[in-house]
Amino acid sequence: MPFLCQMLAAAFVQLFIVSNSWILAKNINFHNVRLPVDPTPFPSSFKCFTCDNVVDNYNCNRWAEDKWCPQNTEYCLTVHHFTSHGRSTSVTKKCATREECRFVGCRHHRETSHTECISCCEGMICNVDIPTNHTNAVFAVVHARRTSGSSRQAASILLLVSVTAIFVL
Ligand SMILES: *[C@@H]1O[C@H](CO)[C@@H](O)[C@H](O)[C@H]1NC(C)=O
């Protein structure tokens, strides 16, 4: 029954794809976000994680639209509010001008015992992490290039192709 065999093979491959993507969804590494394949709107265009006053960094990065920044902006800005115990209360990320990035650093508000840290960075989707102290609440103007993500993806496609071949043969 070659037809049944093929059906079975197809089912296995689908199961593999589903379980694979489920595993990927369970541990998202936002540092390995794929570079966008859609055409760039203008030379030297870039994207930032963009979210407005969400509860923490995970929920910002998980649901943020990484949209192309307007041409008058050059950097990605992150504003992080947290309690004295270090628990995040608000994360805001957006594209920013050099002017807006003048305010990087941490400020403690004594009356609410909250701390606000602001950081800026330069480069494609560079605002993955949130600033938590004076070490990381800085204006980072180094170009961060990500290449590790694409090689891992190639390896997983190769694995999928070989598994498909084994089932089909
Ligand atoms: C700043 O925060 C980072 C990440 O939370 C931590 O690894 C580092 O040790 C902190 N630095 C200082 C000076 O507290």
Ligand as a Chemical Component Dictionary entry (heavy atoms), coordinates in Angstrom:
data_LIG
# 
_chem_comp.id                   LIG 
_chem_comp.type                 NON-POLYMER 
_chem_comp.pdbx_formal_charge   0 
_chem_comp.three_letter_code    LIG 
# 
loop_
_chem_comp_atom.comp_id 
_chem_comp_atom.atom_id 
_chem_comp_atom.alt_atom_id 
_chem_comp_atom.type_symbol 
_chem_comp_atom.charge 
_chem_comp_atom.model_Cartn_x 
_chem_comp_atom.model_Cartn_y 
_chem_comp_atom.model_Cartn_z 
_chem_comp_atom.pdbx_ordinal 
LIG C1 C1 C 0 23.861 45.715 35.644 1  
LIG O1 O1 O 0 22.854 44.822 35.219 2  
LIG C2 C2 C 0 23.352 43.697 34.535 3  
LIG C3 C3 C 0 22.163 42.912 33.987 4  
LIG O2 O2 O 0 21.097 42.867 34.884 5  
LIG C4 C4 C 0 24.239 42.878 35.464 6  
LIG O3 O3 O 0 24.737 41.759 34.781 7  
LIG C5 C5 C 0 25.375 43.762 35.949 8  
LIG O4 O4 O 0 26.135 43.044 36.900 9  
LIG C6 C6 C 0 24.839 45.037 36.591 10 
LIG N1 N1 N 0 25.947 45.922 36.889 11 
LIG C7 C7 C 0 26.023 46.590 38.039 12 
LIG C8 C8 C 0 27.196 47.505 38.176 13 
LIG O5 O5 O 0 25.187 46.471 38.918 14 
# 
loop_
_chem_comp_bond.comp_id 
_chem_comp_bond.atom_id_1 
_chem_comp_bond.atom_id_2 
_chem_comp_bond.value_order 
_chem_comp_bond.pdbx_ordinal 
LIG C1 O1 SING 1  
LIG C1 C6 SING 2  
LIG O1 C2 SING 3  
LIG C2 C3 SING 4  
LIG C2 C4 SING 5  
LIG C3 O2 SING 6  
LIG C4 O3 SING 7  
LIG C4 C5 SING 8  
LIG C5 O4 SING 9  
LIG C5 C6 SING 10 
LIG C6 N1 SING 11 
LIG N1 C7 SING 12 
LIG C7 C8 SING 13 
LIG C7 O5 DOUB 14 
# 
